[in-house]
Amino acid sequence: MTILKKAAVRWVILGLGFVAYWLLVRLLLSDEQGDANIGIGLLAFGLLLVAAGIGGLVDGLRLPLGQAVATWCCTAPAVGLTAAAPLLFEETGLDLAVLLADLAGIVVFVSALVAFPAIASAAIGSAVASSRAQRPSTS
């Protein structure tokens, strides 16, 4: 499977999870008071960070490190774009310049939030896999 196909699979999994979380939050929480619920956003970011870390670890164990890193470098911006998509559908009253700046900021932030833990855990997984391969058999 090519790197882009692997990235697409990871993007679909993380993207669907993010969309499901966003829809669930919208359904369960009403915005009657207009207050920001920072805990909900932090939970979303934390779940995304953990999911990317687990995915990177699995890839590090199964793939060569270069392929795992390339896969997550392709996946991260796609997930960032998915996370920014809800801004396009909300009526924020922002002018185009502010909206584009917010979109760019969210894409970069979420991309980093996905890429860094995935790449770090892929490196850990790769190190574990190579140490397993070098260990002599005891049988």
LOTOR-354730 format. One record per residue (C-alpha): residue number from 1; residue in three letters; chain; x, y, z. Coordinates in steps of 0.25 Angstrom, whole numbers, padded with zeros to 4 digits, always signed. Each point is the difference from the previous one (the first is absolute). Layout:
N
R   resi   resn   chain      xx      yy      zz
R    NUM    Ala       A       X       Y       Z
...
# end
This chain:
139
R   resi   resn   chain      xx      yy      zz
R      1    Met       A   +0000   +0000   +0000
R      2    Thr       A   +0006   +0014   -0004
R      3    Ile       A   +0002   +0010   +0011
R      4    Leu       A   -0011   +0009   -0006
R      5    Lys       A   -0010   -0012   +0002
R      6    Lys       A   +0005   -0002   +0014
R      7    Ala       A   -0002   +0014   +0003
R      8    Ala       A   -0014   +0000   -0006
R      9    Val       A   -0004   -0011   +0009
R     10    Arg       A   +0006   +0007   +0013
R     11    Trp       A   -0007   +0013   -0005
R     12    Val       A   -0013   -0007   -0001
R     13    Ile       A   +0001   -0006   +0013
R     14    Leu       A   +0004   +0012   +0008
R     15    Gly       A   -0009   +0009   -0009
R     16    Leu       A   -0012   -0008   +0003
R     17    Gly       A   +0003   -0001   +0015
R     18    Phe       A   +0002   +0016   +0000
R     19    Val       A   -0013   +0002   -0008
R     20    Ala       A   -0008   -0010   +0009
R     21    Tyr       A   +0005   +0007   +0013
R     22    Trp       A   -0003   +0014   -0006
R     23    Leu       A   -0014   -0005   -0003
R     24    Leu       A   -0002   -0006   +0013
R     25    Val       A   +0004   +0013   +0007
R     26    Arg       A   -0009   +0008   -0008
R     27    Leu       A   -0012   -0010   +0003
R     28    Leu       A   +0003   -0001   +0015
R     29    Leu       A   +0003   +0014   +0003
R     30    Ser       A   -0008   +0012   -0003
R     31    Asp       A   +0006   +0014   -0002
R     32    Glu       A   -0011   +0007   +0007
R     33    Gln       A   +0010   +0008   +0009
R     34    Gly       A   +0010   +0003   -0011
R     35    Asp       A   +0011   -0004   +0010
R     36    Ala       A   +0013   -0007   -0005
R     37    Asn       A   +0001   -0014   +0005
R     38    Ile       A   +0015   -0002   +0001
R     39    Gly       A   +0000   -0014   +0006
R     40    Ile       A   -0007   -0005   -0013
R     41    Gly       A   +0010   +0005   -0009
R     42    Leu       A   +0012   -0005   +0009
R     43    Leu       A   -0007   -0014   +0000
R     44    Ala       A   -0001   +0000   -0015
R     45    Phe       A   +0015   +0004   -0001
R     46    Gly       A   +0004   -0010   +0010
R     47    Leu       A   -0007   -0011   -0007
R     48    Leu       A   +0006   +0004   -0013
R     49    Leu       A   +0014   +0000   +0006
R     50    Val       A   -0002   -0014   +0006
R     51    Ala       A   -0006   -0006   -0013
R     52    Ala       A   +0011   +0006   -0008
R     53    Gly       A   +0010   -0006   +0010
R     54    Ile       A   -0006   -0014   +0000
R     55    Gly       A   +0000   +0001   -0015
R     56    Gly       A   +0014   +0004   -0001
R     57    Leu       A   +0004   -0011   +0010
R     58    Val       A   -0007   -0011   -0008
R     59    Asp       A   +0006   +0005   -0013
R     60    Gly       A   +0014   +0001   +0006
R     61    Leu       A   -0001   -0015   +0004
R     62    Arg       A   -0005   -0004   -0013
R     63    Leu       A   +0007   +0009   -0011
R     64    Pro       A   +0014   +0005   -0002
R     65    Leu       A   +0001   +0013   +0007
R     66    Gly       A   +0002   +0009   -0012
R     67    Gln       A   -0014   -0006   -0006
R     68    Ala       A   -0007   +0003   +0014
R     69    Val       A   +0006   +0014   +0001
R     70    Ala       A   -0004   +0003   -0015
R     71    Thr       A   -0014   -0006   +0002
R     72    Trp       A   -0003   +0009   +0012
R     73    Cys       A   +0006   +0012   -0006
R     74    Cys       A   -0010   -0002   -0011
R     75    Thr       A   -0011   -0003   +0010
R     76    Ala       A   +0001   +0012   +0009
R     77    Pro       A   -0003   +0011   -0010
R     78    Ala       A   -0012   -0007   -0004
R     79    Val       A   -0005   -0002   +0014
R     80    Gly       A   +0003   +0015   +0002
R     81    Leu       A   -0009   +0004   -0012
R     82    Thr       A   -0011   -0010   +0006
R     83    Ala       A   +0001   +0007   +0013
R     84    Ala       A   -0002   +0014   -0006
R     85    Ala       A   -0012   -0004   -0009
R     86    Pro       A   -0010   +0003   +0011
R     87    Leu       A   +0004   +0015   +0000
R     88    Leu       A   -0005   +0001   -0015
R     89    Phe       A   -0014   -0005   +0004
R     90    Glu       A   -0002   +0009   +0013
R     91    Glu       A   -0005   +0014   -0001
R     92    Thr       A   +0011   +0007   +0007
R     93    Gly       A   -0002   +0014   -0006
R     94    Leu       A   +0015   +0001   -0003
R     95    Asp       A   +0005   +0007   -0012
R     96    Leu       A   +0007   -0008   -0010
R     97    Ala       A   +0014   +0004   +0004
R     98    Val       A   -0002   -0004   +0015
R     99    Leu       A   -0007   -0013   -0004
R    100    Leu       A   +0012   -0004   -0009
R    101    Ala       A   +0010   +0003   +0011
R    102    Asp       A   -0008   -0008   +0010
R    103    Leu       A   -0001   -0012   -0010
R    104    Ala       A   +0015   +0001   -0002
R    105    Gly       A   +0003   +0000   +0014
R    106    Ile       A   -0009   -0012   +0003
R    107    Val       A   +0006   -0008   -0011
R    108    Val       A   +0014   +0002   +0004
R    109    Phe       A   -0003   -0002   +0015
R    110    Val       A   -0008   -0013   -0002
R    111    Ser       A   +0010   -0005   -0010
R    112    Ala       A   +0011   +0002   +0010
R    113    Leu       A   -0009   -0007   +0011
R    114    Val       A   -0001   -0012   -0009
R    115    Ala       A   +0014   +0000   -0006
R    116    Phe       A   +0009   +0001   +0012
R    117    Pro       A   -0006   -0011   +0009
R    118    Ala       A   -0001   -0009   -0012
R    119    Ile       A   +0014   +0002   -0005
R    120    Ala       A   +0006   -0001   +0014
R    121    Ser       A   -0008   -0013   +0003
R    122    Ala       A   +0004   -0006   -0014
R    123    Ala       A   +0014   +0002   +0004
R    124    Ile       A   -0002   -0007   +0013
R    125    Gly       A   -0007   -0011   -0007
R    126    Ser       A   +0011   -0001   -0010
R    127    Ala       A   +0010   -0001   +0011
R    128    Val       A   -0008   -0011   +0007
R    129    Ala       A   -0002   -0008   -0013
R    130    Ser       A   +0015   +0001   -0003
R    131    Ser       A   +0004   -0005   +0014
R    132    Arg       A   -0009   -0011   -0001
R    133    Ala       A   +0006   -0004   -0014
R    134    Gln       A   +0014   +0001   +0006
R    135    Arg       A   -0003   -0009   +0012
R    136    Pro       A   +0005   -0014   -0001
R    137    Ser       A   -0010   -0011   +0001
R    138    Thr       A   +0000   -0008   +0013
R    139    Ser       A   -0006   -0012   -0005
# end
